[in-house]
Amino acid sequence: MAFSERFMCGVVAGGIWETGDVTGGDAMEDGRDRMMNVAIDASYWFIPGKLGAMVRATQEFQVRDRFEGRTFTTGVNFIF
């Protein structure tokens, strides 16, 4: 959602599911990786459409056969 030409905010959701055949130690317990996540994302454009900064907080859930946790990401948006 764009609140102005400079500030945008939103919710992002996604997930991964390993679909191939598993081998080795994981084969006995169907150790296919799985993870779902939801994130809150915000961007502020210093120069609209060219240069900005972003922050994102992500929570992972329903994780199988991998680590689960929270991440906080910062970055610079530069479009040339």
C-alpha positions as CSV (number, residue, x, y, z in Angstrom):
1,M,0.0,0.0,0.0
2,A,1.4,3.4,-1.0
3,F,0.7,6.1,1.6
4,S,2.4,8.7,-0.5
5,E,4.9,9.0,-3.3
6,R,7.7,8.4,-0.8
7,F,6.3,5.9,1.8
8,M,5.1,2.3,1.0
9,C,4.2,-0.5,3.4
10,G,2.8,-4.0,3.0
11,V,2.4,-7.6,4.1
12,V,4.2,-10.3,2.2
13,A,3.6,-14.1,2.6
14,G,5.2,-17.1,1.0
15,G,6.5,-20.5,1.5
16,I,8.7,-23.3,0.1
17,W,8.0,-27.0,-0.3
18,E,10.6,-29.5,-1.5
19,T,8.8,-31.7,-4.0
20,G,11.6,-34.0,-5.3
21,D,12.5,-37.4,-4.1
22,V,14.4,-37.5,-0.8
23,T,17.5,-39.7,-0.3
24,G,19.8,-40.7,2.4
25,G,18.8,-40.2,6.1
26,D,15.8,-38.1,5.2
27,A,14.2,-40.8,3.1
28,M,13.0,-42.8,6.2
29,E,11.0,-39.9,7.6
30,D,9.9,-38.0,4.5
31,G,12.3,-35.2,5.4
32,R,11.2,-32.9,2.6
33,D,11.9,-29.3,3.6
34,R,8.9,-27.1,4.2
35,M,8.5,-23.5,5.5
36,M,5.9,-20.8,5.4
37,N,6.5,-17.1,6.3
38,V,4.8,-13.8,6.7
39,A,6.6,-10.4,6.6
40,I,5.8,-6.7,7.2
41,D,7.7,-4.6,4.7
42,A,8.2,-0.8,4.5
43,S,10.1,1.4,2.0
44,Y,10.9,5.1,2.1
45,W,12.0,6.8,-1.1
46,F,14.5,9.7,-0.7
47,I,14.3,10.2,-4.5
48,P,10.9,8.7,-5.5
49,G,11.4,5.7,-7.9
50,K,15.2,6.0,-7.8
51,L,16.8,5.8,-4.3
52,G,15.2,4.6,-1.1
53,A,15.6,2.5,2.1
54,M,13.6,-0.6,3.2
55,V,13.0,-2.6,6.3
56,R,11.4,-6.0,6.6
57,A,10.5,-8.2,9.6
58,T,9.8,-11.8,8.8
59,Q,8.4,-14.7,10.9
60,E,8.7,-18.3,9.7
61,F,6.2,-21.0,10.8
62,Q,5.1,-24.6,10.0
63,V,8.7,-25.4,9.4
64,R,9.8,-29.0,8.8
65,D,13.4,-30.3,8.5
66,R,15.1,-26.9,8.7
67,F,15.5,-24.0,11.2
68,E,12.6,-21.7,12.1
69,G,12.9,-18.2,13.3
70,R,12.5,-14.4,12.9
71,T,14.6,-12.2,10.6
72,F,15.0,-8.5,10.4
73,T,16.3,-7.1,7.1
74,T,17.4,-3.6,6.0
75,G,18.5,-2.5,2.6
76,V,18.9,0.2,0.0
77,N,16.7,0.4,-3.1
78,F,18.5,1.8,-6.0
79,I,16.9,1.8,-9.5
80,F,19.0,2.9,-12.4
